[in-house]
Structures are given as structure tokens and as C-alpha cells.
Amino acid sequence: MVAPMDRSPGGRLAGALTRALALALVLALLAGLFLTGLASAIQTPGSRWGSEGPVPPASRSRSVLLDPQTGQLRLVDGRHPGAVAWANLTNAIHETGWAFLELHTNGHYSDGLQAYAAGVVEAAVSEELIYMHWMNTVVNYCGPFEYEVGYCERLKSFLEANLEWMQEEMESNKDSAYWHQVRLTLLQLKGLEDSYEGSVTFPTGKFTIKPLGFL
């Protein structure tokens, strides 16, 4: 079989697929590192969860509500009708080795608001697990006194450059279904970050996320 030339339809398709796969890999890496990097802003266990550290509850449900008068989002306990997003986390780690997350969003709201609220409510029900995941993985690798700090700084710069490029592409391709989905992915990550840090404000225009936190 002859490989398609770059200017042929097959060549252009191959190039587009290659670029899409590369971007998908970057997004996957961002998502994984972001979930661990959130905890760089974590307060010490004593100041947030007590001297014994985080203890996830057996089950927790929370909702994100939109105030129609102020336009602000707020978190409340339980499942509420009309919520932008709702989540329940069932912690069965000691029984099965797993925790189970159920999350729903409300199609009456915009795609962007649903994506952001999904991140907000996920962090709200799983903050202890986010903390423990960080402590079990990255804290002894990228922490301020660990041996891979230099590598982690280079990786952080690389990811930030990719995020900036994504923002430029989203601004230049506002009618693209593909870049719309990329934006929703990043909005969900932003919601995770904001919720964990206790500052929930839906971003308008360009926004940034911290792929490796404050390292």
C-alpha cells in the first residue's frame, strides 16, 4: 500500500488524526496531573481535617445551585431539584477497594456551566480522596525538597505552553465542535480546582488552570 501524500485527501485526514491524537494525549496527561496537582494548594491536615488527617465519609451528596438573582454558584448538601449539577460519592474502599462517583448535570443550563459545575461538585464530594491521592503519588516526587523538582518545573512549563496554545485555538475556532469539547474539558478541570480551593466563580473569557498546582 502506498502511503497517502500530504496534499491528498488521505494525507490531510492522516495529518488531522495525528494532531487530534496528540491533543488527546496532552489532555489526558493534563487531567491526570491536574488531579494530583490540586493538592499542592492543600492546607495541612491539622488545619483542614484535624490532626488525624482526612477521613472520607461513607457517603456524601452535594449539589451546585445557581442563584438567579446574583448569577453566583453555590454548593449545598444533598440532591436538589433544578441543580446545575449533583454528585454522590460512596466510599467502599475498605470493603471493595473502590469508591463510586455518580454525577449528573442539568441540560437546562449551558454546556459550559454544566461542565464547570460538574468539576465543582466532584471536588466537593471527593476532596479527602484528592488529598490522599496526592500524598500517595506526587508529594514524594515533585515536592519542594524532592529530587525531581527540576523535571517537574520543566513539565509544568511545557503543559502551561500547551494550555496557552489551546486557549488561542479556542478563541480562533469558536464555531468548531471539536474546540468546544476541548473547552468543556478544561472548564471541568477549572471547576475541580476552584472548588477544592474554595473559590467558585464561573470563568468568563480566557481562563487558566494550574496543571501542577503551586509546585
FIKOL-466838 format. One line per 2 residues: number of its first residue (from 1); their letters; for each residue x, y, z of N, C-alpha, C. Coordinates in Angstrom, 1 decimal. Layout:
BEGIN
NUM	A	X Y Z X Y Z X Y Z | ...
***
This chain:
BEGIN
1	MV	0.9 -1.2 0.0 0.0 0.0 0.0 0.9 1.2 0.0 | 0.5 2.2 -0.8 1.3 3.5 -0.9 0.7 4.4 0.2
3	AP	1.6 5.0 1.0 1.1 6.0 2.0 0.6 7.2 1.3 | -0.5 7.8 1.8 -1.1 8.9 1.2 -0.2 10.1 1.2
5	MD	-0.1 10.9 0.2 0.7 12.1 0.1 0.0 13.2 1.0 | 0.9 14.1 1.5 0.4 15.1 2.5 -0.7 15.9 1.9
7	RS	-0.7 16.2 0.6 -1.7 17.1 0.0 -2.9 16.3 -0.5 | -2.9 15.0 -0.4 -4.1 14.2 -0.8 -5.1 14.2 0.3
9	PG	-6.4 13.9 -0.1 -7.4 13.8 1.0 -7.0 12.8 2.1 | -6.4 11.7 1.7 -5.9 10.8 2.7 -4.8 11.3 3.6
11	GR	-3.9 12.1 3.0 -2.8 12.7 3.7 -3.3 13.7 4.7 | -4.3 14.5 4.2 -4.8 15.5 5.1 -5.6 14.9 6.3
13	LA	-6.3 13.8 6.0 -7.0 13.1 7.0 -6.1 12.5 8.1 | -5.0 11.9 7.5 -4.0 11.3 8.4 -3.4 12.4 9.3
15	GA	-3.1 13.5 8.7 -2.5 14.6 9.5 -3.5 15.1 10.6 | -4.7 15.2 10.2 -5.7 15.7 11.2 -5.9 14.7 12.3
17	LT	-5.9 13.4 12.0 -6.0 12.4 13.0 -4.8 12.4 13.9 | -3.6 12.6 13.4 -2.4 12.7 14.2 -2.4 13.8 15.1
19	RA	-2.9 15.0 14.6 -3.0 16.2 15.5 -4.0 15.9 16.6 | -5.1 15.3 16.2 -6.2 15.1 17.2 -5.7 14.1 18.3
21	LA	-5.0 13.1 17.9 -4.5 12.1 18.9 -3.4 12.8 19.8 | -2.6 13.6 19.2 -1.6 14.3 20.0 -2.3 15.2 21.1
23	LA	-3.3 15.9 20.7 -4.0 16.8 21.6 -4.7 16.0 22.6 | -5.3 14.8 22.2 -6.0 14.0 23.2 -5.0 13.5 24.3
25	LV	-3.8 13.1 23.9 -2.8 12.7 24.8 -2.4 13.8 25.8 | -2.3 15.0 25.3 -2.0 16.1 26.1 -3.1 16.4 27.2
27	LA	-4.3 16.3 26.7 -5.5 16.5 27.6 -5.5 15.4 28.6 | -5.2 14.2 28.2 -5.2 13.1 29.2 -4.1 13.3 30.3
29	LL	-3.0 13.7 29.8 -1.9 14.0 30.7 -2.2 15.1 31.7 | -2.8 16.2 31.1 -3.3 17.3 31.9 -4.3 16.9 33.0
31	AG	-5.2 16.0 32.6 -6.3 15.6 33.5 -5.6 14.8 34.7 | -4.7 13.9 34.4 -4.1 13.1 35.4 -3.2 13.9 36.3
33	LF	-2.4 14.8 35.7 -1.5 15.6 36.6 -2.3 16.6 37.3 | -3.4 17.1 36.7 -4.2 18.1 37.4 -4.8 17.6 38.7
35	LT	-5.3 16.4 38.6 -6.0 15.8 39.8 -5.0 15.6 40.9 | -3.7 15.3 40.6 -2.7 15.2 41.6 -2.2 16.6 42.0
37	GL	-2.1 17.5 41.0 -1.5 18.8 41.3 -2.5 19.7 42.2 | -3.7 19.4 42.2 -4.6 20.2 43.0 -4.1 20.3 44.5
39	AS	-3.6 19.2 45.0 -3.2 19.2 46.4 -2.0 20.0 46.7 | -1.3 20.6 45.7 -0.2 21.5 46.0 -0.7 22.7 46.8
41	AI	-2.0 23.0 46.7 -2.6 24.1 47.4 -3.3 23.6 48.7 | -3.1 22.3 49.0 -3.8 21.7 50.2 -3.2 22.3 51.5
43	QT	-4.1 22.6 52.4 -3.6 23.0 53.7 -3.2 21.8 54.4 | -2.5 22.0 55.5 -2.0 20.8 56.3 -3.2 20.1 56.9
45	PG	-3.1 18.8 57.1 -4.3 18.0 57.6 -4.9 18.6 58.9 | -4.0 19.1 59.8 -4.5 19.7 61.0 -5.4 20.9 60.9
47	SR	-5.1 21.7 59.8 -5.9 22.9 59.6 -7.2 22.7 58.8 | -7.3 21.5 58.2 -8.4 21.3 57.3 -9.3 20.1 57.8
49	WG	-8.6 19.1 58.3 -9.4 17.9 58.7 -9.1 17.4 60.1 | -8.3 18.1 60.8 -8.0 17.6 62.2 -6.6 16.9 62.2
51	SE	-6.2 16.6 63.4 -4.8 16.0 63.5 -4.7 14.6 62.9 | -5.8 13.9 62.7 -5.7 12.6 62.2 -5.8 12.6 60.6
53	GP	-5.9 13.7 60.0 -6.0 13.8 58.6 -7.4 13.5 58.0 | -7.5 13.4 56.7 -8.8 13.3 56.1 -9.4 11.9 56.3
55	VP	-10.7 11.9 56.6 -11.4 10.6 56.7 -12.6 10.7 55.9 | -12.6 10.1 54.7 -13.8 10.2 53.8 -15.0 9.6 54.4
57	PA	-16.2 10.3 54.3 -17.4 9.7 54.9 -17.8 8.5 54.0 | -18.7 7.7 54.6 -19.2 6.5 53.9 -20.0 6.9 52.6
59	SR	-20.6 8.1 52.7 -21.4 8.6 51.5 -21.6 10.1 51.7 | -21.5 10.8 50.5 -21.8 12.2 50.6 -22.4 12.6 49.3
61	SR	-23.5 13.4 49.4 -24.2 14.0 48.2 -24.1 15.5 48.3 | -23.8 16.2 47.2 -23.8 17.6 47.1 -24.4 18.1 45.8
63	SV	-24.9 19.3 45.8 -25.5 19.9 44.6 -24.9 21.3 44.4 | -24.8 21.7 43.1 -24.4 23.1 42.8 -25.7 23.8 42.3
65	LL	-26.0 24.9 43.0 -27.2 25.7 42.6 -26.7 27.0 42.0 | -27.5 27.5 41.1 -27.3 28.8 40.5 -28.3 29.8 41.1
67	DP	-27.8 30.9 41.7 -28.7 32.0 42.2 -29.2 32.8 41.0 | -30.5 32.8 40.7 -31.0 33.5 39.5 -30.8 35.0 39.6
69	QT	-30.7 35.5 40.9 -30.6 37.0 41.0 -29.1 37.5 40.9 | -28.2 36.7 41.5 -26.8 37.2 41.5 -26.0 36.5 40.4
71	GQ	-26.5 35.4 39.9 -25.7 34.6 38.9 -24.6 33.8 39.5 | -24.5 33.7 40.8 -23.4 33.0 41.5 -23.8 31.6 41.7
73	LR	-22.8 30.7 41.7 -22.9 29.3 42.0 -22.7 29.1 43.5 | -23.4 28.1 44.1 -23.1 27.8 45.5 -23.3 26.3 45.7
75	LV	-22.6 25.7 46.6 -22.7 24.3 47.0 -23.6 24.1 48.1 | -24.5 23.1 48.1 -25.3 22.7 49.2 -25.3 21.2 49.3
77	DG	-25.6 20.8 50.5 -25.7 19.3 50.8 -26.9 18.7 50.2 | -26.8 17.4 49.8 -28.0 16.7 49.3 -28.2 16.9 47.8
79	RH	-29.3 16.3 47.3 -29.7 16.4 45.9 -30.9 17.4 45.8 | -30.7 18.4 45.0 -31.8 19.4 44.9 -32.3 19.5 43.5
81	PG	-33.7 19.6 43.4 -34.3 19.7 42.0 -33.8 21.1 41.4 | -33.5 21.0 40.2 -33.1 22.2 39.5 -31.6 22.6 39.6
83	AV	-30.9 21.7 40.3 -29.4 22.0 40.5 -28.7 21.9 39.1 | -27.7 22.7 39.0 -26.9 22.7 37.7 -26.2 21.3 37.7
85	AW	-25.7 20.9 38.8 -25.0 19.5 38.8 -25.2 18.9 40.2 | -25.2 17.6 40.3 -25.4 16.9 41.5 -24.4 15.7 41.5
87	AN	-23.9 15.4 42.7 -23.0 14.2 42.7 -23.1 13.5 44.0 | -22.9 12.2 44.0 -22.9 11.3 45.2 -21.6 10.5 45.1
89	LT	-20.9 10.5 46.2 -19.7 9.6 46.3 -20.0 8.6 47.4 | -19.9 7.3 47.1 -20.0 6.2 48.0 -18.6 5.6 48.2
91	NA	-18.1 5.7 49.5 -16.8 5.3 49.8 -16.8 3.8 50.3 | -16.5 2.9 49.4 -16.4 1.5 49.8 -15.0 0.9 49.7
93	IH	-14.0 1.8 49.9 -12.6 1.4 49.7 -12.3 0.2 50.6 | -12.7 0.3 51.9 -12.3 -0.7 52.8 -13.1 -2.1 52.6
95	ET	-14.2 -2.0 51.8 -14.9 -3.2 51.5 -14.5 -3.8 50.2 | -14.4 -3.0 49.2 -14.2 -3.5 47.8 -12.9 -2.9 47.2
97	GW	-12.3 -1.9 47.8 -11.1 -1.3 47.2 -11.5 -0.1 46.3 | -12.8 0.2 46.2 -13.2 1.2 45.3 -14.1 2.2 46.0
99	AF	-14.1 3.5 45.4 -15.1 4.5 45.7 -15.9 4.7 44.5 | -17.2 5.0 44.6 -18.0 5.1 43.4 -18.6 6.5 43.4
101	LE	-18.4 7.1 42.2 -18.9 8.5 42.0 -20.0 8.5 41.0 | -21.1 9.1 41.4 -22.3 9.2 40.5 -22.5 10.7 40.3
103	LH	-22.5 11.2 39.1 -22.6 12.7 38.8 -23.6 12.9 37.7 | -24.4 13.9 37.9 -25.4 14.3 36.8 -25.3 15.8 36.6
105	TN	-25.6 16.3 35.4 -25.8 17.7 35.2 -27.1 17.9 34.5 | -27.5 19.2 34.6 -28.9 19.6 34.2 -28.8 20.2 32.8
107	GH	-29.5 19.6 31.8 -29.4 20.0 30.4 -30.2 21.3 30.2 | -30.8 21.9 31.2 -31.5 23.2 31.0 -30.5 24.3 31.0
109	YS	-29.2 24.0 31.5 -28.2 25.1 31.5 -27.2 24.9 30.4 | -26.4 25.9 30.2 -25.5 25.9 29.0 -24.4 24.8 29.2
111	DG	-23.8 24.4 28.1 -22.8 23.3 28.2 -21.7 23.7 29.1 | -21.2 25.0 29.0 -20.1 25.5 29.8 -20.4 25.5 31.2
113	LQ	-21.6 25.9 31.6 -21.9 25.9 33.0 -22.1 24.5 33.6 | -22.6 23.6 32.8 -22.7 22.2 33.2 -21.3 21.6 33.5
115	AY	-20.4 21.9 32.5 -19.0 21.3 32.7 -18.4 21.8 33.9 | -18.4 23.2 34.1 -17.8 23.8 35.3 -18.4 23.2 36.6
117	AA	-19.7 23.2 36.6 -20.4 22.7 37.8 -20.1 21.3 38.1 | -19.9 20.5 37.0 -19.5 19.1 37.2 -18.2 18.9 38.0
119	GV	-17.2 19.8 37.6 -16.0 19.8 38.3 -16.1 20.3 39.7 | -16.9 21.3 39.9 -17.1 21.9 41.3 -17.7 20.8 42.2
121	VE	-18.7 20.1 41.8 -19.4 19.2 42.7 -18.6 17.9 42.8 | -17.8 17.5 41.8 -16.9 16.3 42.0 -15.9 16.6 43.1
123	AA	-15.3 17.7 43.1 -14.3 18.0 44.1 -15.0 18.2 45.5 | -16.2 18.7 45.5 -16.9 18.9 46.8 -17.2 17.5 47.5
125	VS	-17.4 16.5 46.7 -17.7 15.2 47.4 -16.5 14.3 47.5 | -15.3 14.7 46.9 -14.2 13.8 46.9 -12.9 14.5 47.4
127	EE	-13.0 15.6 48.1 -11.8 16.3 48.5 -10.8 15.5 49.3 | -11.3 14.6 50.2 -10.4 13.8 51.0 -9.6 12.9 50.1
129	LI	-10.3 12.3 49.1 -9.6 11.3 48.2 -8.6 12.0 47.3 | -8.9 13.3 46.9 -7.9 14.1 46.2 -6.7 14.3 47.0
131	YM	-6.9 14.6 48.2 -5.7 14.8 49.1 -4.9 13.6 49.3 | -5.6 12.4 49.5 -4.8 11.2 49.8 -4.1 10.7 48.5
133	HW	-4.8 10.9 47.4 -4.1 10.6 46.1 -2.8 11.3 45.9 | -2.9 12.6 46.2 -1.7 13.4 46.1 -0.6 12.9 47.1
135	MN	-0.9 12.6 48.3 0.0 12.2 49.3 0.6 10.8 48.9 | -0.2 10.0 48.2 0.3 8.7 47.8 1.1 8.7 46.5
137	TV	1.1 9.8 45.8 1.8 9.8 44.5 2.8 10.9 44.4 | 2.4 12.1 44.2 3.3 13.2 43.7 4.1 13.8 44.8
139	VN	3.6 13.8 46.1 4.3 14.5 47.1 5.7 14.2 47.3 | 6.1 12.9 47.1 7.5 12.5 47.3 8.3 12.5 46.0
141	YC	7.7 13.1 45.0 8.3 13.1 43.7 8.6 14.6 43.2 | 7.6 15.4 43.4 7.7 16.8 42.9 7.7 17.8 44.0
143	GP	7.7 17.4 45.3 7.6 18.3 46.4 8.8 19.2 46.4 | 8.7 20.3 47.2 9.8 21.3 47.2 11.2 20.8 47.6
145	FE	11.2 19.7 48.3 12.5 19.2 48.8 12.9 17.8 48.1 | 12.2 17.5 47.1 12.5 16.2 46.4 13.4 16.3 45.2
147	YE	13.9 15.2 44.8 15.0 15.2 43.8 14.5 15.5 42.4 | 13.2 15.4 42.1 12.7 15.6 40.7 12.1 17.0 40.5
149	VG	12.4 18.0 41.4 11.8 19.3 41.3 12.1 19.9 39.9 | 13.4 19.8 39.5 13.8 20.4 38.2 12.9 19.8 37.0
151	YC	12.8 18.5 37.0 12.0 17.9 35.9 10.5 18.4 36.0 | 10.0 18.4 37.2 8.6 18.8 37.4 8.4 20.3 36.9
153	ER	9.4 21.1 37.2 9.2 22.5 36.7 9.2 22.6 35.2 | 10.1 21.8 34.5 10.1 21.7 33.1 8.8 21.2 32.5
155	LK	8.3 20.2 33.2 7.0 19.6 32.7 5.9 20.6 32.9 | 5.9 21.4 34.0 4.9 22.4 34.3 4.9 23.5 33.2
157	SF	6.1 23.9 32.8 6.3 24.9 31.7 5.8 24.4 30.4 | 6.0 23.1 30.1 5.6 22.5 28.9 4.0 22.5 28.8
159	LE	3.4 22.1 29.9 2.0 22.0 30.0 1.3 23.4 29.9 | 1.9 24.3 30.6 1.4 25.7 30.5 1.4 26.2 29.1
161	AN	2.5 25.9 28.4 2.6 26.4 27.0 1.5 25.7 26.1 | 1.3 24.5 26.4 0.2 23.8 25.6 -1.2 24.3 26.0
163	LE	-1.4 24.6 27.3 -2.7 25.2 27.7 -2.9 26.6 27.0 | -1.8 27.4 26.9 -1.9 28.7 26.3 -2.3 28.5 24.8
165	WM	-1.6 27.5 24.1 -1.9 27.3 22.7 -3.4 26.8 22.6 | -3.9 26.0 23.5 -5.3 25.6 23.4 -6.2 26.8 23.5
167	QE	-5.9 27.7 24.4 -6.7 28.9 24.6 -6.8 29.7 23.3 | -5.6 29.8 22.6 -5.6 30.6 21.4 -6.4 29.9 20.3
169	EM	-6.4 28.6 20.3 -7.1 27.8 19.3 -8.6 27.9 19.6 | -9.0 27.9 20.9 -10.4 28.0 21.2 -11.0 29.4 20.8
171	ES	-10.1 30.4 21.0 -10.5 31.8 20.7 -10.7 31.9 19.1 | -9.8 31.2 18.4 -9.8 31.4 16.9 -10.8 30.5 16.3
173	NK	-11.4 29.5 17.0 -12.3 28.5 16.4 -13.5 28.3 17.2 | -14.2 29.5 17.5 -15.4 29.4 18.4 -16.5 28.7 17.8
175	DS	-16.6 28.4 16.5 -17.7 27.7 15.9 -17.3 26.2 15.7 | -16.1 25.8 16.2 -15.7 24.4 16.0 -16.2 23.5 17.1
177	AY	-16.9 22.4 16.7 -17.4 21.5 17.6 -16.3 20.8 18.4 | -15.2 20.6 17.7 -14.0 20.0 18.4 -13.5 20.8 19.5
179	WH	-13.2 22.1 19.2 -12.6 23.0 20.2 -13.7 23.3 21.3 | -14.9 23.2 21.0 -16.0 23.4 22.0 -15.8 22.3 23.1
181	QV	-15.6 21.1 22.6 -15.4 20.0 23.6 -14.1 20.1 24.4 | -13.1 20.6 23.7 -11.8 20.9 24.5 -12.1 21.9 25.6
183	RL	-12.8 22.9 25.3 -13.1 24.0 26.3 -13.9 23.4 27.4 | -14.9 22.5 27.1 -15.7 21.9 28.2 -14.8 21.1 29.1
185	TL	-13.9 20.3 28.5 -12.9 19.5 29.3 -12.1 20.4 30.3 | -11.6 21.5 29.8 -10.8 22.4 30.6 -11.7 23.1 31.6
187	LQ	-12.9 23.5 31.3 -13.8 24.1 32.3 -14.1 23.1 33.4 | -14.2 21.8 33.1 -14.5 20.9 34.2 -13.3 20.8 35.1
189	LK	-12.1 20.8 34.6 -10.9 20.8 35.4 -10.8 22.1 36.2 | -11.2 23.2 35.6 -11.2 24.5 36.3 -12.2 24.4 37.5
191	GL	-13.3 23.8 37.3 -14.3 23.7 38.4 -13.7 22.8 39.5 | -13.0 21.8 39.2 -12.3 21.0 40.2 -11.4 21.8 41.0
193	ED	-10.5 22.6 40.3 -9.5 23.4 41.0 -10.2 24.4 41.9 | -11.2 25.2 41.3 -11.8 26.3 42.1 -12.5 25.7 43.3
195	SY	-13.2 24.6 43.1 -14.0 24.0 44.3 -13.1 23.5 45.4 | -12.0 22.9 45.0 -11.0 22.4 46.0 -10.4 23.6 46.8
197	EG	-10.2 24.7 46.1 -9.5 25.8 46.7 -10.6 26.7 47.4 | -11.9 26.4 47.3 -12.9 27.1 48.0 -13.2 28.5 47.4
199	SV	-13.1 28.6 46.1 -13.4 29.9 45.4 -14.1 29.6 44.1 | -15.4 29.4 44.1 -16.2 29.0 43.0 -16.7 30.2 42.2
201	TF	-16.2 30.5 41.1 -16.6 31.6 40.2 -16.5 31.1 38.8 | -17.6 31.1 38.1 -17.6 30.6 36.7 -16.7 31.6 35.8
203	PT	-15.7 31.0 35.1 -14.9 31.9 34.4 -15.5 32.4 33.1 | -15.3 33.7 32.8 -15.8 34.2 31.5 -14.5 34.6 30.7
205	GK	-14.6 34.3 29.4 -13.5 34.6 28.5 -12.4 33.6 28.8 | -11.1 34.0 28.6 -10.0 33.1 28.8 -9.8 32.8 30.3
207	FT	-9.3 31.6 30.5 -9.1 31.2 31.9 -7.9 30.3 32.0 | -7.3 30.1 33.1 -6.1 29.3 33.3 -6.4 28.2 34.3
209	IK	-5.7 27.1 34.2 -5.7 26.1 35.3 -4.2 25.8 35.6 | -4.0 25.3 36.8 -2.6 25.0 37.3 -2.4 23.5 37.2
211	PL	-1.8 23.1 36.1 -1.6 21.6 35.9 -0.8 20.9 37.0 | 0.1 21.6 37.6 0.9 21.0 38.7 0.7 21.8 40.0
213	GF	-0.4 22.5 40.1 -0.6 23.3 41.3 0.4 24.4 41.5 | 0.8 24.6 42.8 1.8 25.7 43.1 3.2 25.2 43.2
215	L	3.5 24.0 42.7 4.9 23.5 42.7 5.8 24.4 42.0
***
